[in-house]
């Protein structure tokens, strides 16, 4: 029982920046990691970035040095700061939360997605 709501997408020109937000609600106390995925038309959904509660981060190679994932635990929110955006970054971006129960079973929750469009 975790709900994720993304916001912050929009239309920008190449080289500009956007910050995506993902607010989590519900049973958030056993979320062990959160992340961002994206899917462009005609392409597979791919991992963009993840962050754990211990602040360990991981990025796909294509966004390293340009994107930064962070979290605000007090607000139950994760962010994706996207700088130096490229047309290739155009996609629907989805927030993900990995939840673990007391017995160790894991389950993924997903937001509805937010559109990011980068023009050349």
Buried (B, 14 or more C-beta within 10 A) or exposed (E): EBBBBBBBBEEBEEEBEBBBBBBBEBEBEBBEBBBBBBBBEEEEEEBBBBBBEEEEEBBBEEBEEBBBBBBEEEEBBBBBBBBEBBEEBBBBBBBBBBBEEEEEEEEEBEBEBBEBBBEE
